[in-house]
Amino acid sequence: MRLLQAAPEAPENAVSIRAELLSGLSASPATIAPKYFYDALGSRLFAAITELPEYYLTRTEAEIFAEHQNAMAAALGLAATLVDLGAGNCEKAARLFSVLHVRRYVAVDISLHYLRESLENLQQKHPAIEMLGVGLDFSRSLHLPAEVGTEPRTLFYPGSSIGNFTPDEALAFLRQANAECCGGSLLIGVDLVKPVNVLEAAYDDPLGITAAFNRNLLRHLNRLAGTDFDIADWRHVAFFNGGESRIEMHLQALRDTTVSWAAGERRFAAAERIHTEHSYKWRSEDFAALLETAGFSRPRHWCDARGWFAVFAAQA
Ligand SMILES: C[S@@+](CC[C@H](N)C(=O)[O-])C[C@H]1O[C@@H](n2cnc3c(N)ncnc32)[C@H](O)[C@@H]1O
């Protein structure tokens, strides 16, 4: 197993990361990108979220893979390399190794320490598969390092992470993904529009794990940007914005509070919010059209019986 930290994520870029975070914090409304959820604790909290009864996404997607994996493998065609974008604990990809005849697994994630742990465990279970971990922020640019090679590969982007992008950003991302397939294919999970109560429960569970995941962002920010957020001043808010067809997650100030850092400060009035995530919910026909606009051909998809989630396969 090898681990690479791709150039844009190298430690010398701490300055540009801090500048991005402080500019989002100073904006009105304040915004922090969801990629900053994932420090080592954030990655573990996300894994815990996937176990929650309310978080139907992971379970439903797994059912679709289990039922249709042979048809998916046929639609994707043969590619020895599987590139997992936002691999997290790598569990989803590992379940597909055998049906996709994977000989090379490239796991890409912004959360490098968690990725290392996940990959080390996985390599022990699958010694015959060559494994490469890539620490990369693909929201800046999805450009895989030269070590990944130039062979056609399957890009795997599960979990409806594409929903974190606005439709315009998703199109730009999918265009880059198309190029990075090197003539191979894409397998992508997409969350669909469904009753609001189901959506809102998935992002605001009664155990408070999603709230912890959201609020942990402030601790990560304190470390990355030198801010002095007190988590006790903030609460988790999640709701469905029907006009935009997206779940929004925010952190809301419980009282007037001032957050300071070396060269500045930001005052928040009580009830003011920081926007931390949106998660767009698609209609399957719109997502198929998006894939085609991004240059993919022959998109096919499979759904669960309730029509809550879709997995698309398409050729680059
Ligand atoms: C919602 S989790 C999904 C994890 C796993 N693929 C799944 O489907 O359960 C998103 C994953 O993508 C990673 N991630 C988020 N934003 C990223 C970015 N901009 N670049 C690279 N990885 C990112 C996170 O660290 C996390 O592991």
The ligand as an SDF file (V2000), in Angstrom:
LIG
                    3D

 27 29  0  0  0  0  0  0  0  0999 V2000
  -20.1290   11.5180    2.7750 C   0  0  0  0  0  0  0  0  0  0  0  0
  -18.5760   10.7690    2.9920 S   0  0  0  0  0  0  0  0  0  0  0  0
  -18.7290    9.3120    1.9630 C   0  0  0  0  0  0  0  0  0  0  0  0
  -17.7710    8.2050    2.3420 C   0  0  0  0  0  0  0  0  0  0  0  0
  -17.9640    6.9230    1.5310 C   0  0  0  0  0  0  0  0  0  0  0  0
  -17.5320    7.0970    0.1470 N   0  0  0  0  0  0  0  0  0  0  0  0
  -19.4150    6.5180    1.5500 C   0  0  0  0  0  0  0  0  0  0  0  0
  -20.0660    6.6180    0.5090 O   0  0  0  0  0  0  0  0  0  0  0  0
  -19.8750    6.0930    2.6190 O   0  0  0  0  0  0  0  0  0  0  0  0
  -17.5800   11.8110    2.0040 C   0  0  0  0  0  0  0  0  0  0  0  0
  -16.1230   11.3600    1.9030 C   0  0  0  0  0  0  0  0  0  0  0  0
  -15.4680   12.1750    0.9340 O   0  0  0  0  0  0  0  0  0  0  0  0
  -14.3380   12.8090    1.5030 C   0  0  0  0  0  0  0  0  0  0  0  0
  -14.3090   14.1570    0.9350 N   0  0  0  0  0  0  0  0  0  0  0  0
  -15.2030   15.1510    1.1470 C   0  0  0  0  0  0  0  0  0  0  0  0
  -14.8830   16.2370    0.4180 N   0  0  0  0  0  0  0  0  0  0  0  0
  -13.7600   15.9050   -0.2750 C   0  0  0  0  0  0  0  0  0  0  0  0
  -12.9410   16.6160   -1.1960 C   0  0  0  0  0  0  0  0  0  0  0  0
  -13.2180   17.8690   -1.5550 N   0  0  0  0  0  0  0  0  0  0  0  0
  -11.8490   15.9870   -1.7160 N   0  0  0  0  0  0  0  0  0  0  0  0
  -11.5640   14.7000   -1.3400 C   0  0  0  0  0  0  0  0  0  0  0  0
  -12.3060   13.9830   -0.4680 N   0  0  0  0  0  0  0  0  0  0  0  0
  -13.3920   14.5760    0.0550 C   0  0  0  0  0  0  0  0  0  0  0  0
  -14.5650   12.8020    2.9940 C   0  0  0  0  0  0  0  0  0  0  0  0
  -13.3620   12.8210    3.7220 O   0  0  0  0  0  0  0  0  0  0  0  0
  -15.3640   11.5100    3.1830 C   0  0  0  0  0  0  0  0  0  0  0  0
  -14.5330   10.4040    3.3760 O   0  0  0  0  0  0  0  0  0  0  0  0
  1  2  1  0
  2  3  1  0
  2 10  1  0
  3  4  1  0
  4  5  1  0
  5  6  1  0
  5  7  1  0
  7  8  2  0
  7  9  1  0
 10 11  1  0
 11 12  1  0
 11 26  1  0
 12 13  1  0
 13 14  1  0
 13 24  1  0
 14 15  1  0
 14 23  1  0
 15 16  2  0
 16 17  1  0
 17 18  1  0
 17 23  2  0
 18 19  1  0
 18 20  2  0
 20 21  1  0
 21 22  2  0
 22 23  1  0
 24 25  1  0
 24 26  1  0
 26 27  1  0
M  CHG  2   2   1   9  -1
M  END
$$$$
